[in-house]
Amino acid sequence: MKKITFLLLALSFSGFVATAQTLKTQIENSNPKTIKNMNVLFVLTSHDQLGDTGKKTGFWIEEFAAPYYNLLDKDVKITVATPKGGKAPIDPSSDTEDAQTEDTKRFKNDEAAQKVIDNTKKLSEVNAEDFDAIFYPGGHGPLWDLAEDKTSIALIETFNEQEKPIAFVCHAPAALKAVKNAEGEPLVKGKKVTGFTNSEEEAVQLTHVVPFLVEDMLKENGGIYSKAADWNVHVVKDGNLITGQNPASSNKVANTLYASLK
């Protein structure tokens, strides 16, 4: 009798586990977009000339590496694209000893991540429908190419129309320069934004080298611009638009973007 009772209890428990597992599968299937299979598109610059100085520029390693590992470690799938495709140029100034962080050191020892940077997709070949959010790391390069790139502009406008998170850090808000909203006005008009400050640009002595100042452009386009003290963390979120002031803000931008994906 005891054996029969035990057998019945075992069968009953097995049935409960099976039902619970079936329920879990049904819930997951009804909501396929879990954080673990979220796809984020990173857009880097292809531009490597620092104006007429004869020096090189590109993307800032910290502004790529910190958000990249922040999201990757949370099982977010990342695709990296550039206007020209292929190898994305690294700003040499971001590769100096005093610019190193734990994330940049991890990147320099990560062959898989370096392969991603060496083989970026061409921006014209990516589709907004395949991604849940878009993120632009900075560096001075975007001031020259992404600010005027029609493919990038159209892509940001599409993400915005689809109400997906669009995030930028440091000089990357330069990519918003010609982006319009549904009414045909600058996307940042009336939006709370931040980006590399005029005083930070003055500190790196490139005020008269860059084609425009990020802070000035955002204000001229009607953005409600705010900033923290130079080199301090400052991130602003207004609806689906996320902006960070400087390299120090890159991790917080990634955290804000991740929270927006939930």
C-alpha positions in Angstrom: 0.0 0.0 0.0 2.8 2.4 0.9 4.5 1.6 -2.4 1.3 2.4 -4.3 0.9 5.7 -2.4 4.5 6.7 -3.1 4.1 5.8 -6.8 1.0 8.0 -7.0 2.7 10.9 -5.3 5.7 10.5 -7.7 3.5 10.5 -10.7 1.6 13.5 -9.5 4.8 15.4 -8.9 6.1 14.5 -12.3 2.9 15.7 -13.8 3.2 19.0 -11.9 6.8 19.5 -13.1 5.8 18.7 -16.7 2.9 21.2 -16.6 5.1 23.9 -15.1 7.7 23.4 -17.8 5.0 23.5 -20.5 3.6 26.7 -19.0 7.1 28.3 -18.9 7.7 27.4 -22.6 4.3 28.8 -23.6 5.1 32.1 -21.8 8.5 32.3 -23.4 7.1 31.6 -26.8 4.4 34.2 -26.4 7.1 36.8 -25.5 10.0 35.9 -27.7 11.9 39.1 -27.2 13.6 38.4 -23.9 16.6 40.4 -22.8 18.8 37.4 -23.6 18.0 37.6 -27.3 17.8 41.4 -27.7 19.8 42.7 -30.6 21.6 46.1 -30.4 23.3 47.8 -33.4 26.5 49.7 -32.6 27.5 52.3 -35.2 31.1 53.4 -35.4 32.8 56.1 -37.5 34.8 55.3 -40.6 36.6 58.6 -40.6 40.2 58.7 -39.5 41.5 62.2 -40.3 41.6 64.9 -37.6 40.7 67.8 -39.9 43.8 69.4 -41.5 46.2 68.6 -38.7 47.7 65.5 -40.4 46.8 63.5 -37.2 44.5 60.5 -37.0 41.2 60.2 -35.3 38.4 57.6 -35.2 36.3 56.1 -32.4 37.2 56.3 -28.7 38.0 52.8 -27.4 36.5 53.4 -23.9 33.2 54.6 -25.4 32.9 51.3 -27.4 34.5 48.9 -25.0 32.6 49.8 -21.8 29.1 49.6 -23.4 30.1 46.6 -25.5 31.1 44.4 -22.5 28.4 45.9 -20.3 25.7 44.6 -22.7 27.5 41.5 -23.9 27.9 40.2 -20.4 24.1 40.5 -20.0 23.6 38.3 -23.1 22.6 41.1 -25.4 23.6 40.3 -29.0 25.7 43.1 -30.6 26.3 43.9 -34.3 28.8 46.6 -35.3 28.5 48.6 -38.4 30.3 51.6 -40.0 29.5 53.8 -43.1 32.2 52.1 -45.2 32.2 48.6 -43.5 35.5 46.8 -42.7 37.9 48.0 -40.2 36.8 50.8 -37.9 39.6 53.3 -37.1 40.6 53.7 -33.5 41.5 57.2 -32.2 45.1 57.0 -31.2 44.5 59.4 -28.3 42.2 56.8 -26.8 44.9 54.2 -26.9 47.4 55.9 -24.7 48.4 54.7 -21.3 46.6 57.3 -19.3 43.3 56.6 -21.2 43.2 52.9 -20.3 40.4 51.4 -18.2 39.5 47.8 -17.3 37.3 47.7 -20.3 39.9 49.0 -22.8 42.4 46.5 -21.3 39.9 43.7 -21.8 39.4 44.8 -25.4 43.1 44.8 -26.1 43.2 41.1 -24.9 40.0 40.1 -26.6 40.7 38.7 -30.1 37.0 38.1 -30.8 36.2 41.8 -30.1 39.1 43.0 -32.2 37.9 40.8 -35.1 34.5 42.5 -34.8 36.2 45.9 -35.1 38.3 44.7 -38.1 35.2 43.4 -39.9 32.3 45.7 -39.3 29.2 45.5 -41.5 28.5 48.2 -44.0 25.8 50.5 -42.6 23.8 50.5 -45.8 23.4 46.7 -45.5 21.8 46.7 -42.0 18.0 46.8 -41.4 16.4 48.5 -38.5 13.8 45.7 -38.3 16.6 43.3 -37.1 17.5 45.3 -34.0 15.9 46.5 -30.8 18.1 49.5 -30.2 20.9 51.5 -31.7 24.0 52.9 -30.0 26.6 55.3 -31.2 30.0 55.5 -29.4 31.9 58.7 -29.9 35.4 59.9 -30.7 36.0 62.8 -33.1 35.4 60.8 -36.2 31.6 61.1 -36.2 31.8 64.9 -36.5 33.0 64.4 -40.0 31.1 61.4 -41.4 28.2 60.3 -39.3 26.9 63.9 -38.9 26.3 64.0 -42.7 25.8 60.3 -43.6 22.4 59.9 -45.2 22.2 56.2 -44.4 22.9 56.9 -40.7 20.4 59.7 -40.6 17.7 57.6 -42.2 18.5 54.7 -39.8 18.2 56.9 -36.7 14.9 58.3 -38.0 13.5 54.8 -38.5 14.5 53.6 -35.1 12.9 56.7 -33.6 9.7 56.2 -35.6 9.6 52.6 -34.3 10.1 54.1 -30.7 13.2 52.0 -30.1 16.0 53.2 -27.9 18.5 55.4 -29.6 21.7 56.1 -27.6 24.8 58.3 -28.1 27.8 59.2 -26.0 30.3 62.1 -26.0 30.9 63.3 -29.6 28.4 60.7 -31.0 25.4 63.1 -30.7 27.0 64.7 -33.7 25.2 62.0 -35.6 21.9 63.8 -34.7 22.8 67.0 -36.4 20.6 66.5 -39.5 18.2 63.9 -38.0 14.5 65.0 -38.2 11.4 63.9 -36.2 8.1 63.0 -37.7 7.2 66.7 -38.0 10.3 67.4 -40.1 12.0 69.4 -37.3 15.3 68.5 -35.6 14.8 65.3 -33.6 16.5 66.9 -30.5 14.1 70.0 -30.6 12.5 70.2 -27.2 14.3 67.1 -26.0 16.6 67.0 -22.9 20.1 66.2 -24.2 23.8 66.2 -23.4 27.0 65.7 -25.2 30.7 66.7 -25.2 30.9 70.2 -23.8 32.5 73.2 -25.3 34.8 73.5 -22.3 35.9 69.8 -22.7 36.7 70.5 -26.3 38.7 73.5 -25.3 40.6 71.4 -22.8 41.7 68.9 -25.5 42.6 72.0 -27.7 40.5 71.0 -30.7 37.9 73.8 -30.7 39.3 75.2 -33.9 39.9 71.9 -35.5 36.5 70.2 -35.4 33.8 71.2 -38.0 31.4 72.1 -35.2 31.0 71.9 -31.4 28.5 69.3 -30.2 27.2 71.5 -27.4 26.5 74.4 -29.8 24.9 72.1 -32.4 22.5 70.5 -29.9 21.4 74.0 -28.6 21.1 75.4 -32.1 18.8 72.5 -33.0 16.5 73.3 -30.1 17.8 70.7 -27.7 17.4 71.3 -23.9 21.1 70.9 -23.2 22.5 70.2 -19.8 26.0 69.2 -18.5 27.9 68.2 -15.4 31.3 69.5 -14.5 33.9 68.6 -17.2 34.8 64.9 -17.3 32.1 63.9 -14.8 29.4 61.3 -15.5 26.2 62.8 -16.9 23.5 60.9 -18.8 20.1 62.2 -19.9 17.1 60.2 -21.1 14.2 61.8 -22.7 11.7 59.2 -24.1 13.7 56.8 -26.2 16.6 59.2 -26.7 19.6 58.6 -24.4 22.7 60.8 -24.5 25.9 60.8 -22.4 28.3 63.7 -21.9 31.8 62.2 -22.2 33.8 59.0 -22.0 33.2 58.7 -18.3 29.5 58.5 -19.1 29.7 55.5 -21.4 28.9 52.8 -18.9 25.9 54.7 -17.5 24.6 55.1 -21.0 24.8 51.4 -21.5 23.0 50.8 -18.2 20.3 53.2 -19.2 20.0 51.6 -22.7 19.8 48.1 -21.1 17.0 49.3 -18.7 15.1 50.6 -21.7 15.2 47.1 -23.3 13.3 45.5 -20.5 
